[in-house]
Amino acid sequence: MKNLYSKIKKIINDSDCLFTDNDKNFIKRIYSNGINRYSSRISMINFTGGEKVLDAGCGFGQWSVALAEQNNQVESIDPCNLRIETLRKIIS
């Protein structure tokens, strides 16, 4: 997961997107320890093995990434295009 956090930092630093300082701090915080806590919560409530899952209001995608590890297909939506574009970069 360290590679994921390195990727996140690169996206933030190299991006031509207009992240606010709050966005940058939030993204770093949610991904700094990987997504294990999100994945374990998904497992704990047995939200696994789904054919299609929707992450509505996905934000910067920490739950989408965790859901994708344990389900077949995840669709992520958010009203903020910056967040969707950031998630696309994270999963690419």
C-alpha positions as a Python dict, from the first residue, in 0.01 Angstrom:
ca = {
    (1, 'M'): (0, 0, 0),
    (2, 'K'): (300, 228, 33),
    (3, 'N'): (307, 246, -346),
    (4, 'L'): (-51, 373, -341),
    (5, 'Y'): (40, 651, -99),
    (6, 'S'): (342, 745, -312),
    (7, 'K'): (112, 760, -613),
    (8, 'I'): (-131, 983, -421),
    (9, 'K'): (143, 1226, -322),
    (10, 'K'): (265, 1241, -682),
    (11, 'I'): (-88, 1313, -806),
    (12, 'I'): (-124, 1595, -556),
    (13, 'N'): (217, 1747, -625),
    (14, 'D'): (222, 1707, -1004),
    (15, 'S'): (-140, 1785, -1069),
    (16, 'D'): (-259, 2083, -1264),
    (17, 'C'): (-581, 2054, -1062),
    (18, 'L'): (-669, 2321, -816),
    (19, 'F'): (-662, 2132, -488),
    (20, 'T'): (-727, 2345, -184),
    (21, 'D'): (-499, 2297, 114),
    (22, 'N'): (-791, 2121, 285),
    (23, 'D'): (-823, 1881, -9),
    (24, 'K'): (-451, 1803, -2),
    (25, 'N'): (-448, 1742, 371),
    (26, 'F'): (-762, 1528, 355),
    (27, 'I'): (-630, 1312, 70),
    (28, 'K'): (-299, 1259, 246),
    (29, 'R'): (-474, 1171, 571),
    (30, 'I'): (-718, 918, 426),
    (31, 'Y'): (-452, 738, 222),
    (32, 'S'): (-150, 777, 453),
    (33, 'N'): (-202, 439, 621),
    (34, 'G'): (-334, 265, 313),
    (35, 'I'): (-688, 145, 278),
    (36, 'N'): (-674, -148, 517),
    (37, 'R'): (-909, 16, 767),
    (38, 'Y'): (-1166, 72, 492),
    (39, 'S'): (-1123, -282, 359),
    (40, 'S'): (-1158, -433, 705),
    (41, 'R'): (-1478, -238, 769),
    (42, 'I'): (-1622, -365, 442),
    (43, 'S'): (-1532, -720, 539),
    (44, 'M'): (-1671, -674, 889),
    (45, 'I'): (-2017, -588, 756),
    (46, 'N'): (-1988, -858, 488),
    (47, 'F'): (-2027, -613, 201),
    (48, 'T'): (-1822, -838, -26),
    (49, 'G'): (-1872, -1045, -338),
    (50, 'G'): (-2119, -807, -495),
    (51, 'E'): (-2166, -811, -870),
    (52, 'K'): (-2214, -432, -894),
    (53, 'V'): (-2161, -178, -617),
    (54, 'L'): (-2228, 196, -621),
    (55, 'D'): (-2018, 439, -418),
    (56, 'A'): (-2239, 748, -434),
    (57, 'G'): (-2061, 1058, -311),
    (58, 'C'): (-1727, 881, -344),
    (59, 'G'): (-1512, 1182, -261),
    (60, 'F'): (-1149, 1101, -327),
    (61, 'G'): (-1226, 730, -354),
    (62, 'Q'): (-1088, 560, -45),
    (63, 'W'): (-1405, 353, -11),
    (64, 'S'): (-1421, 289, -387),
    (65, 'V'): (-1069, 147, -387),
    (66, 'A'): (-1147, -74, -86),
    (67, 'L'): (-1479, -187, -235),
    (68, 'A'): (-1307, -277, -563),
    (69, 'E'): (-1078, -517, -380),
    (70, 'Q'): (-1374, -718, -253),
    (71, 'N'): (-1644, -680, -518),
    (72, 'N'): (-1665, -744, -891),
    (73, 'Q'): (-1751, -396, -1020),
    (74, 'V'): (-1765, -59, -848),
    (75, 'E'): (-1922, 253, -993),
    (76, 'S'): (-1820, 577, -825),
    (77, 'I'): (-2001, 907, -855),
    (78, 'D'): (-1951, 1245, -695),
    (79, 'P'): (-2085, 1592, -778),
    (80, 'C'): (-1728, 1729, -773),
    (81, 'N'): (-1539, 1663, -1098),
    (82, 'L'): (-1204, 1723, -927),
    (83, 'R'): (-1269, 1428, -698),
    (84, 'I'): (-1373, 1200, -983),
    (85, 'E'): (-1066, 1295, -1186),
    (86, 'T'): (-844, 1236, -884),
    (87, 'L'): (-995, 890, -831),
    (88, 'R'): (-941, 809, -1199),
    (89, 'K'): (-574, 894, -1159),
    (90, 'I'): (-547, 687, -842),
    (91, 'I'): (-687, 372, -1001),
    (92, 'S'): (-509, 408, -1334),
}
